[in-house]
Amino acid sequence: MLISNLEMVPGHRIVRHLGLVQGSTVRAKHVGRDILASLKNIFGGELSGYTELLQEAREEAVERMKRQAEAVGANAVINVRFSTSSVTQGAAELFAYGTAVVLERRDD
């Protein structure tokens, strides 16, 4: 499954447009990560616990989007975007969405 943030894929042509596909996950902060983040806010530096949390959330959302695309017969998802939103205090949704398509290699 090809995943791209481009509207088209060089060297390929879109032969079928299957519509919007999406995947999301809601993640909550961890108390241990909050304590470490508080210390980092004092001394500075990357909040690696939150970085890992967001990376895991992106991977899960993309995987769910890919499964939805496969279910409708796509071999690619183009024009992929991410969005986040707060769901409740300490929890956020990460949303991945794009256009499911069937690609064929161009004979140029």
OpenMM code with the backbone's topology and positions (N, CA, C; nanometers):
from openmm import Vec3, app, unit

residues = "MET LEU ILE SER ASN LEU GLU MET VAL PRO GLY HIS ARG ILE VAL ARG HIS LEU GLY LEU VAL GLN GLY SER THR VAL ARG ALA LYS HIS VAL GLY ARG ASP ILE LEU ALA SER LEU LYS ASN ILE PHE GLY GLY GLU LEU SER GLY TYR THR GLU LEU LEU GLN GLU ALA ARG GLU GLU ALA VAL GLU ARG MET LYS ARG GLN ALA GLU ALA VAL GLY ALA ASN ALA VAL ILE ASN VAL ARG PHE SER THR SER SER VAL THR GLN GLY ALA ALA GLU LEU PHE ALA TYR GLY THR ALA VAL VAL LEU GLU ARG ARG ASP ASP".split()
positions = [
    Vec3(0.0864, -0.1181, 0.0000),
    Vec3(0.0000, 0.0000, 0.0000),
    Vec3(0.0902, 0.1233, 0.0000),
    Vec3(0.0751, 0.2042, -0.1016),
    Vec3(0.1507, 0.3279, -0.1116),
    Vec3(0.0739, 0.4390, -0.0395),
    Vec3(0.1421, 0.5119, 0.0452),
    Vec3(0.0836, 0.6244, 0.1189),
    Vec3(0.1622, 0.7487, 0.0801),
    Vec3(0.0919, 0.8538, 0.0360),
    Vec3(0.1612, 0.9744, -0.0088),
    Vec3(0.0818, 1.0994, 0.0283),
    Vec3(0.1548, 1.2059, 0.0573),
    Vec3(0.0876, 1.3341, 0.0815),
    Vec3(0.0727, 1.4142, -0.0482),
    Vec3(0.1184, 1.3591, -0.1605),
    Vec3(0.1019, 1.4236, -0.2906),
    Vec3(-0.0370, 1.3940, -0.3464),
    Vec3(-0.0824, 1.4791, -0.4386),
    Vec3(-0.2121, 1.4574, -0.5021),
    Vec3(-0.2036, 1.3565, -0.6164),
    Vec3(-0.0834, 1.3278, -0.6616),
    Vec3(-0.0606, 1.2279, -0.7652),
    Vec3(0.0746, 1.1644, -0.7379),
    Vec3(0.0978, 1.0480, -0.7974),
    Vec3(0.2233, 0.9775, -0.7741),
    Vec3(0.3007, 0.9740, -0.9057),
    Vec3(0.4182, 1.0348, -0.9104),
    Vec3(0.4975, 1.0351, -1.0334),
    Vec3(0.5201, 0.8929, -1.0845),
    Vec3(0.5015, 0.8759, -1.2163),
    Vec3(0.5216, 0.7454, -1.2775),
    Vec3(0.3998, 0.6554, -1.2714),
    Vec3(0.2910, 0.7027, -1.2117),
    Vec3(0.1679, 0.6250, -1.2000),
    Vec3(0.0493, 0.7090, -1.2468),
    Vec3(-0.0565, 0.6409, -1.2838),
    Vec3(-0.1799, 0.7127, -1.3137),
    Vec3(-0.2921, 0.6546, -1.2289),
    Vec3(-0.3850, 0.7389, -1.1922),
    Vec3(-0.4992, 0.6970, -1.1120),
    Vec3(-0.6027, 0.6384, -1.2072),
    Vec3(-0.6394, 0.5119, -1.1837),
    Vec3(-0.7384, 0.4485, -1.2706),
    Vec3(-0.8743, 0.4354, -1.2024),
    Vec3(-0.8750, 0.4448, -1.0695),
    Vec3(-1.0016, 0.4445, -0.9957),
    Vec3(-0.9886, 0.5316, -0.8723),
    Vec3(-1.0910, 0.6090, -0.8473),
    Vec3(-1.0999, 0.6948, -0.7295),
    Vec3(-1.2025, 0.6300, -0.6371),
    Vec3(-1.1617, 0.5925, -0.5164),
    Vec3(-1.2493, 0.5169, -0.4267),
    Vec3(-1.3011, 0.5989, -0.3091),
    Vec3(-1.2585, 0.7236, -0.2992),
    Vec3(-1.3123, 0.8121, -0.1968),
    Vec3(-1.2254, 0.8264, -0.0727),
    Vec3(-1.2805, 0.8978, 0.0215),
    Vec3(-1.2108, 0.9306, 0.1456),
    Vec3(-1.1965, 0.8085, 0.2352),
    Vec3(-1.0776, 0.7916, 0.2908),
    Vec3(-1.0537, 0.6910, 0.3945),
    Vec3(-0.9894, 0.7615, 0.5122),
    Vec3(-1.0094, 0.7053, 0.6299),
    Vec3(-0.9574, 0.7707, 0.7494),
    Vec3(-0.9247, 0.6683, 0.8570),
    Vec3(-0.8438, 0.7121, 0.9490),
    Vec3(-0.8120, 0.6330, 1.0671),
    Vec3(-0.7844, 0.7287, 1.1809),
    Vec3(-0.8227, 0.6894, 1.3005),
    Vec3(-0.7976, 0.7777, 1.4142),
    Vec3(-0.7701, 0.6958, 1.5395),
    Vec3(-0.7133, 0.7626, 1.6359),
    Vec3(-0.6909, 0.7037, 1.7664),
    Vec3(-0.6965, 0.8158, 1.8693),
    Vec3(-0.7440, 0.7832, 1.9867),
    Vec3(-0.7477, 0.8792, 2.0971),
    Vec3(-0.6493, 0.8295, 2.2020),
    Vec3(-0.5601, 0.9153, 2.2406),
    Vec3(-0.4565, 0.8794, 2.3382),
    Vec3(-0.4618, 0.9746, 2.4574),
    Vec3(-0.4338, 0.9191, 2.5747),
    Vec3(-0.4308, 0.9990, 2.6969),
    Vec3(-0.2875, 1.0078, 2.7483),
    Vec3(-0.2601, 1.1156, 2.8173),
    Vec3(-0.1279, 1.1333, 2.8774),
    Vec3(-0.1094, 1.0320, 2.9909),
    Vec3(0.0132, 1.0010, 3.0187),
    Vec3(0.0516, 0.9064, 3.1232),
    Vec3(0.1095, 0.9856, 3.2393),
    Vec3(0.0725, 0.9500, 3.3617),
    Vec3(0.1181, 1.0234, 3.4807),
    Vec3(0.2704, 1.0308, 3.4862),
    Vec3(0.3374, 0.9214, 3.4571),
    Vec3(0.4834, 0.9202, 3.4582),
    Vec3(0.5414, 1.0167, 3.3558),
    Vec3(0.4813, 1.0219, 3.2399),
    Vec3(0.5273, 1.1152, 3.1363),
    Vec3(0.5030, 1.2591, 3.1802),
    Vec3(0.3910, 1.2835, 3.2498),
    Vec3(0.3606, 1.4186, 3.2977),
    Vec3(0.4660, 1.4670, 3.3973),
    Vec3(0.5097, 1.3797, 3.4852),
    Vec3(0.6110, 1.4168, 3.5849),
    Vec3(0.7418, 1.4526, 3.5150),
    Vec3(0.7834, 1.3679, 3.4193),
    Vec3(0.9067, 1.3957, 3.3452),
    Vec3(0.8935, 1.5224, 3.2617),
    Vec3(0.7761, 1.5441, 3.2042),
    Vec3(0.7533, 1.6653, 3.1246),
    Vec3(0.7636, 1.7895, 3.2113),
    Vec3(0.7140, 1.7816, 3.3332),
    Vec3(0.7231, 1.8954, 3.4248),
    Vec3(0.8688, 1.9304, 3.4537),
    Vec3(0.9509, 1.8285, 3.4722),
    Vec3(1.0935, 1.8523, 3.4958),
    Vec3(1.1597, 1.9133, 3.3719),
    Vec3(1.1244, 1.8643, 3.2543),
    Vec3(1.1807, 1.9188, 3.1305),
    Vec3(1.1391, 2.0644, 3.1120),
    Vec3(1.0189, 2.1000, 3.1541),
    Vec3(0.9742, 2.2384, 3.1422),
    Vec3(1.0614, 2.3317, 3.2262),
    Vec3(1.1141, 2.2805, 3.3351),
    Vec3(1.2008, 2.3605, 3.4215),
    Vec3(1.3393, 2.3739, 3.3600),
    Vec3(1.3960, 2.2621, 3.3124),
    Vec3(1.5333, 2.2606, 3.2641),
    Vec3(1.5462, 2.2733, 3.1125),
    Vec3(1.4352, 2.2534, 3.0406),
    Vec3(1.4381, 2.2609, 2.8946),
    Vec3(1.4712, 2.1278, 2.8311),
    Vec3(1.4440, 2.1172, 2.7045),
    Vec3(1.4733, 1.9956, 2.6298),
    Vec3(1.3488, 1.9327, 2.5717),
    Vec3(1.3710, 1.8299, 2.4914),
    Vec3(1.2602, 1.7604, 2.4250),
    Vec3(1.1783, 1.6807, 2.5252),
    Vec3(1.0494, 1.6826, 2.5071),
    Vec3(0.9592, 1.6022, 2.5898),
    Vec3(0.9444, 1.4674, 2.5203),
    Vec3(1.0448, 1.3822, 2.5356),
    Vec3(1.0529, 1.2580, 2.4580),
    Vec3(0.9365, 1.1636, 2.4855),
    Vec3(0.8831, 1.1646, 2.6048),
    Vec3(0.7666, 1.0807, 2.6346),
    Vec3(0.6480, 1.1174, 2.5481),
    Vec3(0.6261, 1.2479, 2.5302),
    Vec3(0.5165, 1.2941, 2.4451),
    Vec3(0.5473, 1.2720, 2.2976),
    Vec3(0.6735, 1.2850, 2.2603),
    Vec3(0.7141, 1.2579, 2.1226),
    Vec3(0.6823, 1.1129, 2.0868),
    Vec3(0.7161, 1.0208, 2.1770),
    Vec3(0.6870, 0.8790, 2.1549),
    Vec3(0.5365, 0.8545, 2.1484),
    Vec3(0.4609, 0.9179, 2.2360),
    Vec3(0.3157, 0.9027, 2.2384),
    Vec3(0.2545, 0.9471, 2.1054),
    Vec3(0.2984, 1.0613, 2.0540),
    Vec3(0.2458, 1.1106, 1.9272),
    Vec3(0.2881, 1.0228, 1.8099),
    Vec3(0.4103, 0.9726, 1.8121),
    Vec3(0.4564, 0.8830, 1.7047),
    Vec3(0.3736, 0.7557, 1.7024),
    Vec3(0.3470, 0.6985, 1.8188),
    Vec3(0.2640, 0.5780, 1.8271),
    Vec3(0.1228, 0.6075, 1.7762),
    Vec3(0.0693, 0.7231, 1.8112),
    Vec3(-0.0653, 0.7609, 1.7675),
    Vec3(-0.0701, 0.7781, 1.6162),
    Vec3(0.0307, 0.8429, 1.5569),
    Vec3(0.0349, 0.8591, 1.4105),
    Vec3(0.0398, 0.7236, 1.3407),
    Vec3(0.1244, 0.6345, 1.3909),
    Vec3(0.1370, 0.5015, 1.3303),
    Vec3(0.0048, 0.4256, 1.3372),
    Vec3(-0.0638, 0.4316, 1.4506),
    Vec3(-0.1919, 0.3623, 1.4661),
    Vec3(-0.2981, 0.4216, 1.3733),
    Vec3(-0.3049, 0.5538, 1.3645),
    Vec3(-0.4037, 0.6185, 1.2777),
    Vec3(-0.3782, 0.5835, 1.1309),
    Vec3(-0.2527, 0.5840, 1.0881),
    Vec3(-0.2190, 0.5497, 0.9497),
    Vec3(-0.2520, 0.4028, 0.9223),
    Vec3(-0.2227, 0.3154, 1.0153),
    Vec3(-0.2530, 0.1730, 0.9978),
    Vec3(-0.4029, 0.1514, 0.9820),
    Vec3(-0.4836, 0.2197, 1.0600),
    Vec3(-0.6292, 0.2082, 1.0482),
    Vec3(-0.6783, 0.2644, 0.9153),
    Vec3(-0.6179, 0.3731, 0.8692),
    Vec3(-0.6532, 0.4302, 0.7397),
    Vec3(-0.6184, 0.3313, 0.6282),
    Vec3(-0.5010, 0.2691, 0.6362),
    Vec3(-0.4590, 0.1707, 0.5362),
    Vec3(-0.5549, 0.0528, 0.5311),
    Vec3(-0.5965, 0.0028, 0.6472),
    Vec3(-0.6910, -0.1100, 0.6505),
    Vec3(-0.8228, -0.0724, 0.5834),
    Vec3(-0.8695, 0.0497, 0.6069),
    Vec3(-0.9934, 0.0941, 0.5435),
    Vec3(-0.9747, 0.1025, 0.3920),
    Vec3(-0.8596, 0.1515, 0.3476),
    Vec3(-0.8316, 0.1615, 0.2041),
    Vec3(-0.8260, 0.0223, 0.1401),
    Vec3(-0.7623, -0.0716, 0.2058),
    Vec3(-0.7559, -0.2088, 0.1543),
    Vec3(-0.8953, -0.2690, 0.1433),
    Vec3(-0.9804, -0.2401, 0.2399),
    Vec3(-1.1165, -0.2947, 0.2413),
    Vec3(-1.1994, -0.2475, 0.1221),
    Vec3(-1.1690, -0.1295, 0.0677),
    Vec3(-1.2439, -0.0798, -0.0486),
    Vec3(-1.1719, -0.1097, -0.1806),
    Vec3(-1.0587, -0.1808, -0.1739),
    Vec3(-0.9889, -0.2227, -0.2949),
    Vec3(-0.8797, -0.1316, -0.3443),
    Vec3(-0.8343, -0.0393, -0.2624),
    Vec3(-0.7287, 0.0545, -0.3030),
    Vec3(-0.5910, -0.0101, -0.2947),
    Vec3(-0.4991, 0.0414, -0.3750),
    Vec3(-0.3588, 0.0023, -0.3595),
    Vec3(-0.2726, 0.1224, -0.3204),
    Vec3(-0.3402, 0.2389, -0.2986),
    Vec3(-0.2691, 0.3597, -0.2560),
    Vec3(-0.3661, 0.4556, -0.1879),
    Vec3(-0.3086, 0.5400, -0.1032),
    Vec3(-0.3833, 0.6508, -0.0436),
    Vec3(-0.3009, 0.7756, -0.0712),
    Vec3(-0.3628, 0.8711, -0.1395),
    Vec3(-0.2922, 0.9935, -0.1758),
    Vec3(-0.3500, 1.1127, -0.1012),
    Vec3(-0.2761, 1.2224, -0.1072),
    Vec3(-0.3177, 1.3474, -0.0433),
    Vec3(-0.3453, 1.3278, 0.1064),
    Vec3(-0.2591, 1.2519, 0.1724),
    Vec3(-0.2771, 1.2187, 0.3144),
    Vec3(-0.2476, 1.3403, 0.4015),
    Vec3(-0.3311, 1.3593, 0.4998),
    Vec3(-0.3182, 1.4692, 0.5959),
    Vec3(-0.3401, 1.4163, 0.7367),
    Vec3(-0.2904, 1.4925, 0.8336),
    Vec3(-0.3097, 1.4614, 0.9756),
    Vec3(-0.3795, 1.5780, 1.0435),
    Vec3(-0.4561, 1.5463, 1.1436),
    Vec3(-0.5234, 1.6480, 1.2231),
    Vec3(-0.5260, 1.5990, 1.3681),
    Vec3(-0.5231, 1.6924, 1.4600),
    Vec3(-0.5367, 1.6573, 1.6016),
    Vec3(-0.6453, 1.7430, 1.6638),
    Vec3(-0.7056, 1.6890, 1.7671),
    Vec3(-0.8041, 1.7665, 1.8413),
    Vec3(-0.8093, 1.7156, 1.9843),
    Vec3(-0.8404, 1.8047, 2.0740),
    Vec3(-0.8544, 1.7691, 2.2147),
    Vec3(-0.9914, 1.7059, 2.2346),
    Vec3(-0.9936, 1.5912, 2.3000),
    Vec3(-1.1185, 1.5207, 2.3256),
    Vec3(-1.1683, 1.5517, 2.4665),
    Vec3(-1.0768, 1.5501, 2.5597),
    Vec3(-1.1056, 1.5808, 2.6992),
    Vec3(-0.9746, 1.6227, 2.7641),
    Vec3(-0.9796, 1.6691, 2.8861),
    Vec3(-0.8571, 1.7090, 2.9559),
    Vec3(-0.7585, 1.5925, 2.9581),
    Vec3(-0.6425, 1.6115, 2.8989),
    Vec3(-0.5383, 1.5093, 2.9010),
    Vec3(-0.5494, 1.4039, 2.7928),
    Vec3(-0.6453, 1.4158, 2.7003),
    Vec3(-0.6580, 1.3176, 2.5923),
    Vec3(-0.6801, 1.3902, 2.4601),
    Vec3(-0.6206, 1.3355, 2.3548),
    Vec3(-0.6325, 1.3973, 2.2227),
    Vec3(-0.6531, 1.2895, 2.1173),
    Vec3(-0.7218, 1.3301, 2.0100),
    Vec3(-0.7407, 1.2425, 1.8957),
    Vec3(-0.6399, 1.2810, 1.7890),
    Vec3(-0.5794, 1.1804, 1.7282),
    Vec3(-0.4975, 1.2020, 1.6109),
    Vec3(-0.5703, 1.1358, 1.4950),
    Vec3(-0.5939, 1.2118, 1.3895),
    Vec3(-0.6774, 1.1714, 1.2775),
    Vec3(-0.5948, 1.1757, 1.1501),
    Vec3(-0.5916, 1.0662, 1.0747),
    Vec3(-0.5230, 1.0612, 0.9453),
    Vec3(-0.6289, 1.0353, 0.8388),
    Vec3(-0.6198, 1.1087, 0.7273),
    Vec3(-0.7187, 1.0893, 0.6216),
    Vec3(-0.6554, 1.1169, 0.4856),
    Vec3(-0.7146, 1.0566, 0.3843),
    Vec3(-0.6656, 1.0752, 0.2486),
    Vec3(-0.7634, 1.0172, 0.1489),
    Vec3(-0.7224, 1.0118, 0.0232),
    Vec3(-0.8065, 0.9624, -0.0845),
    Vec3(-0.7574, 0.8248, -0.1277),
    Vec3(-0.8459, 0.7255, -0.1198),
    Vec3(-0.8136, 0.5900, -0.1636),
    Vec3(-0.8253, 0.5834, -0.3156),
    Vec3(-0.7232, 0.5275, -0.3790),
    Vec3(-0.7213, 0.5164, -0.5250),
    Vec3(-0.6601, 0.3826, -0.5664),
    Vec3(-0.6832, 0.3504, -0.6929),
    Vec3(-0.6118, 0.2394, -0.7562),
    Vec3(-0.5165, 0.3024, -0.8565),
    Vec3(-0.3896, 0.2710, -0.8412),
    Vec3(-0.2846, 0.3235, -0.9292),
    Vec3(-0.2376, 0.2165, -1.0255),
    Vec3(-0.1991, 0.2603, -1.1450),
    Vec3(-0.1286, 0.1758, -1.2411),
    Vec3(-0.0030, 0.2481, -1.2834),
    Vec3(0.0993, 0.1703, -1.3134),
    Vec3(0.2241, 0.2286, -1.3615),
    Vec3(0.2017, 0.2824, -1.5025),
    Vec3(0.2515, 0.4020, -1.5272),
    Vec3(0.2423, 0.4604, -1.6618),
    Vec3(0.3491, 0.3990, -1.7510),
    Vec3(0.3143, 0.3821, -1.8775),
    Vec3(0.4108, 0.3341, -1.9770),
    Vec3(0.4587, 0.4525, -2.0595),
    Vec3(0.5538, 0.5274, -2.0051),
    Vec3(0.6058, 0.6471, -2.0748),
    Vec3(0.7309, 0.6114, -2.1518),
] * unit.nanometer
topology = app.Topology()
chain = topology.addChain("A")
for resn in residues:
    res = topology.addResidue(resn, chain)
    for name in ("N", "CA", "C"):
        topology.addAtom(name, app.Element.getBySymbol(name[0]), res)
